[in-house]
C-alpha cells in the first residue's frame, strides 16, 4: 500500500511552510486528491515532484 502525505507532513519533510506545499498543489505542480475538504498527496507524486525540482 502506497504511503499518503498531508501538507503538514510534506512541509516538515521539505523544511518549508504548509502554505508553500498548498501553493504547489494549487498550481498543479504537485498532484493530490481530496478526502472531504482535506488534501492528501500520494507518495508517487511526492517522489516525482522531488526528482523534478531537487535533481
Biopython code that builds the backbone (N, CA, C, O; Angstrom):
import numpy as np
from Bio.PDB.StructureBuilder import StructureBuilder

atoms = [
    (1, "UNK", "N", (0.832, -1.187, 0.000)),
    (1, "UNK", "CA", (0.000, 0.000, 0.000)),
    (1, "UNK", "C", (0.880, 1.255, 0.000)),
    (1, "UNK", "O", (1.843, 1.353, 0.761)),
    (2, "UNK", "N", (0.539, 2.190, -0.846)),
    (2, "UNK", "CA", (1.322, 3.404, -1.002)),
    (2, "UNK", "C", (1.096, 4.356, 0.178)),
    (2, "UNK", "O", (-0.013, 4.468, 0.702)),
    (3, "UNK", "N", (2.150, 5.024, 0.571)),
    (3, "UNK", "CA", (2.058, 5.998, 1.654)),
    (3, "UNK", "C", (1.374, 7.267, 1.151)),
    (3, "UNK", "O", (1.550, 7.673, 0.002)),
    (4, "UNK", "N", (0.595, 7.877, 2.030)),
    (4, "UNK", "CA", (-0.118, 9.108, 1.719)),
    (4, "UNK", "C", (0.365, 10.199, 2.675)),
    (4, "UNK", "O", (0.496, 9.956, 3.875)),
    (5, "UNK", "N", (0.630, 11.394, 2.153)),
    (5, "UNK", "CA", (1.121, 12.506, 2.962)),
    (5, "UNK", "C", (0.067, 13.593, 3.097)),
    (5, "UNK", "O", (-0.778, 13.775, 2.220)),
    (6, "UNK", "N", (0.134, 14.314, 4.215)),
    (6, "UNK", "CA", (-0.651, 15.531, 4.393)),
    (6, "UNK", "C", (0.254, 16.707, 4.022)),
    (6, "UNK", "O", (1.475, 16.552, 3.983)),
    (7, "UNK", "N", (-0.317, 17.866, 3.752)),
    (7, "UNK", "CA", (0.524, 19.038, 3.503)),
    (7, "UNK", "C", (1.465, 19.330, 4.679)),
    (7, "UNK", "O", (2.608, 19.733, 4.462)),
    (8, "UNK", "N", (1.017, 19.139, 5.887)),
    (8, "UNK", "CA", (1.862, 19.389, 7.058)),
    (8, "UNK", "C", (3.059, 18.439, 7.089)),
    (8, "UNK", "O", (4.173, 18.860, 7.399)),
    (9, "UNK", "N", (2.839, 17.161, 6.770)),
    (9, "UNK", "CA", (3.937, 16.188, 6.748)),
    (9, "UNK", "C", (4.966, 16.567, 5.691)),
    (9, "UNK", "O", (6.169, 16.459, 5.928)),
    (10, "UNK", "N", (4.505, 17.006, 4.537)),
    (10, "UNK", "CA", (5.440, 17.404, 3.475)),
    (10, "UNK", "C", (6.185, 18.675, 3.852)),
    (10, "UNK", "O", (7.371, 18.806, 3.550)),
    (11, "UNK", "N", (5.516, 19.607, 4.501)),
    (11, "UNK", "CA", (6.191, 20.823, 4.944)),
    (11, "UNK", "C", (7.325, 20.475, 5.908)),
    (11, "UNK", "O", (8.407, 21.057, 5.831)),
    (12, "UNK", "N", (7.080, 19.538, 6.805)),
    (12, "UNK", "CA", (8.131, 19.093, 7.732)),
    (12, "UNK", "C", (9.255, 18.395, 6.974)),
    (12, "UNK", "O", (10.428, 18.617, 7.273)),
    (13, "UNK", "N", (8.921, 17.570, 6.016)),
    (13, "UNK", "CA", (9.909, 16.822, 5.235)),
    (13, "UNK", "C", (10.789, 17.760, 4.417)),
    (13, "UNK", "O", (11.994, 17.541, 4.300)),
    (14, "UNK", "N", (10.189, 18.802, 3.854)),
    (14, "UNK", "CA", (10.891, 19.709, 2.962)),
    (14, "UNK", "C", (11.431, 20.952, 3.657)),
    (14, "UNK", "O", (12.160, 21.734, 3.046)),
    (15, "UNK", "N", (11.086, 21.141, 4.913)),
    (15, "UNK", "CA", (11.571, 22.317, 5.638)),
    (15, "UNK", "C", (10.971, 23.618, 5.126)),
    (15, "UNK", "O", (11.662, 24.631, 5.018)),
    (16, "UNK", "N", (9.686, 23.581, 4.812)),
    (16, "UNK", "CA", (9.010, 24.776, 4.324)),
    (16, "UNK", "C", (7.677, 24.916, 5.068)),
    (16, "UNK", "O", (7.400, 24.159, 5.998)),
    (17, "UNK", "N", (6.871, 25.868, 4.664)),
    (17, "UNK", "CA", (5.576, 26.057, 5.299)),
    (17, "UNK", "C", (4.504, 25.232, 4.590)),
    (17, "UNK", "O", (4.679, 24.810, 3.447)),
    (18, "UNK", "N", (3.398, 25.014, 5.285)),
    (18, "UNK", "CA", (2.271, 24.321, 4.653)),
    (18, "UNK", "C", (1.709, 25.177, 3.521)),
    (18, "UNK", "O", (1.163, 24.650, 2.552)),
    (19, "UNK", "N", (1.843, 26.480, 3.643)),
    (19, "UNK", "CA", (1.385, 27.379, 2.580)),
    (19, "UNK", "C", (2.145, 27.111, 1.279)),
    (19, "UNK", "O", (1.559, 27.154, 0.197)),
    (20, "UNK", "N", (3.446, 26.836, 1.384)),
    (20, "UNK", "CA", (4.262, 26.529, 0.205)),
    (20, "UNK", "C", (3.804, 25.223, -0.440)),
    (20, "UNK", "O", (3.708, 25.128, -1.663)),
    (21, "UNK", "N", (3.524, 24.229, 0.382)),
    (21, "UNK", "CA", (3.032, 22.939, -0.133)),
    (21, "UNK", "C", (1.689, 23.135, -0.813)),
    (21, "UNK", "O", (1.465, 22.622, -1.910)),
    (22, "UNK", "N", (0.802, 23.866, -0.177)),
    (22, "UNK", "CA", (-0.519, 24.112, -0.767)),
    (22, "UNK", "C", (-0.410, 24.903, -2.069)),
    (22, "UNK", "O", (-1.194, 24.681, -2.992)),
    (23, "UNK", "N", (0.541, 25.811, -2.151)),
    (23, "UNK", "CA", (0.750, 26.568, -3.393)),
    (23, "UNK", "C", (1.173, 25.640, -4.527)),
    (23, "UNK", "O", (0.722, 25.799, -5.661)),
    (24, "UNK", "N", (2.043, 24.666, -4.222)),
    (24, "UNK", "CA", (2.468, 23.688, -5.236)),
    (24, "UNK", "C", (1.277, 22.842, -5.684)),
    (24, "UNK", "O", (1.151, 22.510, -6.862)),
    (25, "UNK", "N", (0.411, 22.499, -4.741)),
    (25, "UNK", "CA", (-0.786, 21.721, -5.074)),
    (25, "UNK", "C", (-1.711, 22.545, -5.970)),
    (25, "UNK", "O", (-2.156, 22.072, -7.015)),
    (26, "UNK", "N", (-1.993, 23.768, -5.558)),
    (26, "UNK", "CA", (-2.940, 24.606, -6.298)),
    (26, "UNK", "C", (-2.423, 25.020, -7.668)),
    (26, "UNK", "O", (-3.213, 25.277, -8.577)),
    (27, "UNK", "N", (-1.096, 25.088, -7.826)),
    (27, "UNK", "CA", (-0.526, 25.433, -9.135)),
    (27, "UNK", "C", (-0.557, 24.248, -10.100)),
    (27, "UNK", "O", (-0.363, 24.416, -11.304)),
    (28, "UNK", "N", (-0.802, 23.045, -9.563)),
    (28, "UNK", "CA", (-0.827, 21.850, -10.400)),
    (28, "UNK", "C", (0.507, 21.130, -10.455)),
    (28, "UNK", "O", (0.624, 20.103, -11.124)),
    (29, "UNK", "N", (1.514, 21.647, -9.765)),
    (29, "UNK", "CA", (2.844, 21.026, -9.768)),
    (29, "UNK", "C", (2.893, 19.751, -8.932)),
    (29, "UNK", "O", (3.712, 18.866, -9.179)),
    (30, "UNK", "N", (2.011, 19.669, -7.947)),
    (30, "UNK", "CA", (2.002, 18.537, -7.028)),
    (30, "UNK", "C", (0.608, 17.913, -7.028)),
    (30, "UNK", "O", (-0.308, 18.448, -6.402)),
    (31, "UNK", "N", (0.440, 16.789, -7.724)),
    (31, "UNK", "CA", (-0.869, 16.134, -7.780)),
    (31, "UNK", "C", (-1.346, 15.715, -6.387)),
    (31, "UNK", "O", (-0.546, 15.358, -5.523)),
    (32, "UNK", "N", (-2.643, 15.766, -6.193)),
    (32, "UNK", "CA", (-3.232, 15.421, -4.907)),
    (32, "UNK", "C", (-4.638, 14.873, -5.117)),
    (32, "UNK", "O", (-5.155, 14.850, -6.233)),
    (33, "UNK", "N", (-5.231, 14.442, -4.035)),
    (33, "UNK", "CA", (-6.648, 14.091, -4.049)),
    (33, "UNK", "C", (-7.244, 14.606, -2.753)),
    (33, "UNK", "O", (-6.523, 14.954, -1.817)),
    (34, "UNK", "N", (-8.541, 14.650, -2.709)),
    (34, "UNK", "CA", (-9.220, 15.158, -1.518)),
    (34, "UNK", "C", (-9.998, 14.048, -0.826)),
    (34, "UNK", "O", (-10.573, 13.161, -1.456)),
    (35, "UNK", "N", (-9.989, 14.140, 0.498)),
    (35, "UNK", "CA", (-10.827, 13.307, 1.344)),
    (35, "UNK", "C", (-11.710, 14.318, 2.077)),
    (35, "UNK", "O", (-11.299, 14.900, 3.081)),
    (36, "UNK", "N", (-12.905, 14.517, 1.573)),
    (36, "UNK", "CA", (-13.720, 15.616, 2.073)),
    (36, "UNK", "C", (-13.043, 16.916, 1.688)),
    (36, "UNK", "O", (-12.804, 17.167, 0.507)),
    (37, "UNK", "N", (-12.731, 17.749, 2.678)),
    (37, "UNK", "CA", (-12.037, 19.011, 2.409)),
    (37, "UNK", "C", (-10.531, 18.882, 2.574)),
    (37, "UNK", "O", (-9.801, 19.830, 2.283)),
    (38, "UNK", "N", (-10.053, 17.748, 3.028)),
    (38, "UNK", "CA", (-8.638, 17.550, 3.328)),
    (38, "UNK", "C", (-7.856, 17.165, 2.074)),
    (38, "UNK", "O", (-8.309, 16.341, 1.279)),
    (39, "UNK", "N", (-6.684, 17.764, 1.905)),
    (39, "UNK", "CA", (-5.797, 17.429, 0.784)),
    (39, "UNK", "C", (-4.866, 16.299, 1.204)),
    (39, "UNK", "O", (-4.342, 16.298, 2.317)),
    (40, "UNK", "N", (-4.666, 15.347, 0.314)),
    (40, "UNK", "CA", (-3.736, 14.246, 0.538)),
    (40, "UNK", "C", (-2.896, 14.066, -0.711)),
    (40, "UNK", "O", (-3.379, 14.217, -1.834)),
    (41, "UNK", "N", (-1.618, 13.737, -0.495)),
    (41, "UNK", "CA", (-0.683, 13.625, -1.608)),
    (41, "UNK", "C", (-0.087, 12.217, -1.616)),
    (41, "UNK", "O", (0.516, 11.805, -0.625)),
    (42, "UNK", "N", (-0.240, 11.475, -2.705)),
    (42, "UNK", "CA", (0.343, 10.131, -2.783)),
    (42, "UNK", "C", (1.871, 10.177, -2.844)),
    (42, "UNK", "O", (2.455, 11.126, -3.368)),
    (43, "UNK", "N", (2.501, 9.147, -2.305)),
    (43, "UNK", "CA", (3.962, 9.062, -2.273)),
    (43, "UNK", "C", (4.569, 9.177, -3.665)),
    (43, "UNK", "O", (5.602, 9.824, -3.836)),
    (44, "UNK", "N", (3.948, 8.567, -4.647)),
    (44, "UNK", "CA", (4.465, 8.621, -6.019)),
    (44, "UNK", "C", (4.531, 10.064, -6.519)),
    (44, "UNK", "O", (5.490, 10.438, -7.194)),
    (45, "UNK", "N", (3.524, 10.876, -6.195)),
    (45, "UNK", "CA", (3.521, 12.279, -6.598)),
    (45, "UNK", "C", (4.646, 13.041, -5.891)),
    (45, "UNK", "O", (5.279, 13.912, -6.488)),
    (46, "UNK", "N", (4.892, 12.712, -4.626)),
    (46, "UNK", "CA", (5.964, 13.359, -3.864)),
    (46, "UNK", "C", (7.318, 13.027, -4.481)),
    (46, "UNK", "O", (8.150, 13.915, -4.669)),
    (47, "UNK", "N", (7.543, 11.758, -4.797)),
    (47, "UNK", "CA", (8.814, 11.336, -5.382)),
    (47, "UNK", "C", (9.036, 11.998, -6.740)),
    (47, "UNK", "O", (10.145, 12.443, -7.033)),
    (48, "UNK", "N", (8.007, 12.069, -7.560)),
    (48, "UNK", "CA", (8.107, 12.713, -8.866)),
    (48, "UNK", "C", (8.421, 14.195, -8.709)),
    (48, "UNK", "O", (9.273, 14.729, -9.420)),
    (49, "UNK", "N", (7.741, 14.858, -7.787)),
    (49, "UNK", "CA", (7.974, 16.283, -7.521)),
    (49, "UNK", "C", (9.402, 16.517, -7.062)),
    (49, "UNK", "O", (10.063, 17.437, -7.544)),
    (50, "UNK", "N", (9.886, 15.700, -6.140)),
    (50, "UNK", "CA", (11.245, 15.846, -5.622)),
    (50, "UNK", "C", (12.293, 15.612, -6.711)),
    (50, "UNK", "O", (13.289, 16.334, -6.762)),
    (51, "UNK", "N", (12.096, 14.644, -7.561)),
    (51, "UNK", "CA", (13.036, 14.384, -8.670)),
    (51, "UNK", "C", (13.064, 15.562, -9.641)),
    (51, "UNK", "O", (14.125, 15.935, -10.142)),
    (52, "UNK", "N", (11.911, 16.136, -9.900)),
    (52, "UNK", "CA", (11.803, 17.220, -10.865)),
    (52, "UNK", "C", (12.426, 18.510, -10.340)),
    (52, "UNK", "O", (13.055, 19.241, -11.106)),
    (53, "UNK", "N", (12.266, 18.805, -9.056)),
    (53, "UNK", "CA", (12.695, 20.085, -8.532)),
    (53, "UNK", "C", (13.966, 20.043, -7.697)),
    (53, "UNK", "O", (14.539, 21.095, -7.415)),
    (54, "UNK", "N", (14.429, 18.854, -7.289)),
    (54, "UNK", "CA", (15.637, 18.791, -6.472)),
    (54, "UNK", "C", (16.785, 18.053, -7.135)),
    (54, "UNK", "O", (17.829, 17.856, -6.513)),
    (55, "UNK", "N", (16.619, 17.648, -8.360)),
    (55, "UNK", "CA", (17.717, 16.975, -9.079)),
    (55, "UNK", "C", (18.168, 17.762, -10.266)),
    (55, "UNK", "O", (19.079, 17.339, -10.977)),
]
sb = StructureBuilder()
sb.init_structure("model")
sb.init_model(0)
sb.init_chain("A")
sb.init_seg("    ")
for serial, (resi, resn, name, xyz) in enumerate(atoms, 1):
    if name == "N":
        sb.init_residue(resn, " ", resi, " ")
    sb.init_atom(name, np.array(xyz, "f"), 0.0, 1.0, " ", f" {name:<3s}", serial, name[0])
structure = sb.get_structure()
